[in-house]
Amino acid sequence: MILVTGATGNVGREVAGALAEAGVPVRAVSRASGADLNDPASMRPALDGVRAVFLLPGYRDMPGLAAEFVDAGVERVVLLSGQSAVATDTGNAVSQYMIASETAVRESGLAWTFLRPAAFMSNTLRWLPQLRAGDVVRDAFGDVPIASIDPADIAAVAALALLEPGHEGRAYSLTGPQALLPAARVRILGRALGRDLRFEALSDEDAWAEMSATTPVEYVKAFFSFYRDHTIDETTVHPTVEQLTGRPPRTFDQWVTTHASDLRERLS
Ligand SMILES: NC(=O)c1ccc[n+]([C@@H]2O[C@H](COP(=O)([O-])OP(=O)(O)OC[C@H]3O[C@@H](n4cnc5c(N)ncnc54)[C@H](OP(=O)(O)O)[C@@H]3O)[C@@H](O)[C@H]2O)c1
């Protein structure tokens, strides 16, 4: 049995789907199933008979979670981490929770694989409120091209690492096939939705103000460190998805096409 945490989310849903497609017994959990990652003891019922876990990062007591896995006889963990774990300045709040998550899993004695994807293509969903309001998408860091990745490709690699030997002790940098500016992503999205969408870059001042309204300041600082001080590199395309899966990573066009009807529904 393989346990997939965050199974209602962008990545977890795809991981559960990839494993089910491979014919493997999967237990897909999130808080609705009573499995709260902030409360390690609440995971116990979900761990019965589990051999491997797909784990999200950043919860309150990652060493406690890993200890529950060990006690339950889990052998292997595939941890969703991020490029922020290897930023050139890891003093920021986002890098710190990724690194703390990796450290907890590494020190648990479980066999581990870390997935360090660039930003997700599904972050496009954050534009939905603006897309409902009109044809202009405003966002921060308009001059930073990102080789964002389809969660389905993260899931394809996760499934391999959960099912095959040979991935223990490996940390995989994962990207999509091409670095795109937000303006290019908005154009592709507009084409698929049949709308004349336009991107407008927020000034750094406006970006700081907008982000601070909804996000704790230490996380806003982290994003400015990543994309203004360029302490993270999400522009370089890595060959890892193709090397591991034998096929190229999916393009942003493909992500949009796959999700177009869902997007239309959510916009109507
Ligand atoms: N977005 C990016 O560009 C990016 C890049 C690198 C790494 N990451 C990491 O990837 C993670 C997953 O991303 P995603 O887009 O798949 O997230 P998502 O769509 O927001 O899904 C989060 C999942 O976690 C579950 N969850 C939330 N709090 C929980 C809790 N306390 N206990 C148990 N389950 C809980 C949610 O389900 P319920 O709400 O139903 O419990 C949901 O299934 C992020 O949290 C981030 O740490 C993100």
The ligand as an SDF file (V2000), in Angstrom:
LIG
                    3D

 48 52  0  0  0  0  0  0  0  0999 V2000
    3.2300   26.0380   -6.0010 N   0  0  0  0  0  0  0  0  0  0  0  0
    4.5130   25.9100   -6.3190 C   0  0  0  0  0  0  0  0  0  0  0  0
    4.9840   26.5000   -7.2990 O   0  0  0  0  0  0  0  0  0  0  0  0
    5.3970   25.0190   -5.4950 C   0  0  0  0  0  0  0  0  0  0  0  0
    6.7360   24.8300   -5.8790 C   0  0  0  0  0  0  0  0  0  0  0  0
    7.5320   23.9510   -5.1300 C   0  0  0  0  0  0  0  0  0  0  0  0
    6.9990   23.2890   -4.0320 C   0  0  0  0  0  0  0  0  0  0  0  0
    5.6940   23.5020   -3.6790 N   0  0  0  0  0  0  0  0  0  0  0  0
    5.1370   22.7520   -2.5190 C   0  0  0  0  0  0  0  0  0  0  0  0
    4.1750   21.8530   -3.0010 O   0  0  0  0  0  0  0  0  0  0  0  0
    3.1280   21.7370   -2.0460 C   0  0  0  0  0  0  0  0  0  0  0  0
    1.8850   21.1510   -2.6980 C   0  0  0  0  0  0  0  0  0  0  0  0
    1.4370   21.9880   -3.7350 O   0  0  0  0  0  0  0  0  0  0  0  0
   -0.0100   21.8070   -4.3750 P   0  0  0  0  0  0  0  0  0  0  0  0
   -0.1390   22.8440   -5.4330 O   0  0  0  0  0  0  0  0  0  0  0  0
   -0.2590   20.3720   -4.6950 O   0  0  0  0  0  0  0  0  0  0  0  0
   -0.8860   22.2570   -3.1110 O   0  0  0  0  0  0  0  0  0  0  0  0
   -2.4520   22.3370   -2.9820 P   0  0  0  0  0  0  0  0  0  0  0  0
   -3.1200   22.1280   -4.3170 O   0  0  0  0  0  0  0  0  0  0  0  0
   -2.7410   23.5530   -2.1790 O   0  0  0  0  0  0  0  0  0  0  0  0
   -2.7680   21.0530   -2.1040 O   0  0  0  0  0  0  0  0  0  0  0  0
   -2.4010   20.9380   -0.7660 C   0  0  0  0  0  0  0  0  0  0  0  0
   -2.8800   19.5890   -0.2800 C   0  0  0  0  0  0  0  0  0  0  0  0
   -2.4960   19.4210    1.0780 O   0  0  0  0  0  0  0  0  0  0  0  0
   -3.6510   19.1170    1.8600 C   0  0  0  0  0  0  0  0  0  0  0  0
   -3.4250   19.7010    3.1730 N   0  0  0  0  0  0  0  0  0  0  0  0
   -3.3440   21.0120    3.4940 C   0  0  0  0  0  0  0  0  0  0  0  0
   -3.1220   21.1390    4.8140 N   0  0  0  0  0  0  0  0  0  0  0  0
   -3.0630   19.8850    5.3240 C   0  0  0  0  0  0  0  0  0  0  0  0
   -2.8780   19.3510    6.6260 C   0  0  0  0  0  0  0  0  0  0  0  0
   -2.6810   20.1350    7.6920 N   0  0  0  0  0  0  0  0  0  0  0  0
   -2.8760   18.0080    6.7690 N   0  0  0  0  0  0  0  0  0  0  0  0
   -3.0720   17.1870    5.7180 C   0  0  0  0  0  0  0  0  0  0  0  0
   -3.2420   17.6320    4.4620 N   0  0  0  0  0  0  0  0  0  0  0  0
   -3.2590   18.9650    4.2760 C   0  0  0  0  0  0  0  0  0  0  0  0
   -4.8120   19.7250    1.0860 C   0  0  0  0  0  0  0  0  0  0  0  0
   -5.9910   19.0230    1.3300 O   0  0  0  0  0  0  0  0  0  0  0  0
   -7.1070   19.4600    2.3790 P   0  0  0  0  0  0  0  0  0  0  0  0
   -7.1970   20.9620    2.3480 O   0  0  0  0  0  0  0  0  0  0  0  0
   -8.3000   18.7400    1.8190 O   0  0  0  0  0  0  0  0  0  0  0  0
   -6.6300   18.9220    3.6910 O   0  0  0  0  0  0  0  0  0  0  0  0
   -4.3730   19.4200   -0.3400 C   0  0  0  0  0  0  0  0  0  0  0  0
   -4.6790   18.0860   -0.6660 O   0  0  0  0  0  0  0  0  0  0  0  0
    2.9950   23.1710   -1.5520 C   0  0  0  0  0  0  0  0  0  0  0  0
    2.3590   23.2040   -0.2990 O   0  0  0  0  0  0  0  0  0  0  0  0
    4.4420   23.6340   -1.4790 C   0  0  0  0  0  0  0  0  0  0  0  0
    4.9810   23.3530   -0.2000 O   0  0  0  0  0  0  0  0  0  0  0  0
    4.8940   24.3430   -4.3780 C   0  0  0  0  0  0  0  0  0  0  0  0
  1  2  1  0
  2  3  2  0
  2  4  1  0
  4  5  1  0
  4 48  2  0
  5  6  2  0
  6  7  1  0
  7  8  2  0
  8  9  1  0
  8 48  1  0
  9 10  1  0
  9 46  1  0
 10 11  1  0
 11 12  1  0
 11 44  1  0
 12 13  1  0
 13 14  1  0
 14 15  2  0
 14 16  1  0
 14 17  1  0
 17 18  1  0
 18 19  2  0
 18 20  1  0
 18 21  1  0
 21 22  1  0
 22 23  1  0
 23 24  1  0
 23 42  1  0
 24 25  1  0
 25 26  1  0
 25 36  1  0
 26 27  1  0
 26 35  1  0
 27 28  2  0
 28 29  1  0
 29 30  1  0
 29 35  2  0
 30 31  1  0
 30 32  2  0
 32 33  1  0
 33 34  2  0
 34 35  1  0
 36 37  1  0
 36 42  1  0
 37 38  1  0
 38 39  2  0
 38 40  1  0
 38 41  1  0
 42 43  1  0
 44 45  1  0
 44 46  1  0
 46 47  1  0
M  CHG  2   8   1  16  -1
M  END
$$$$
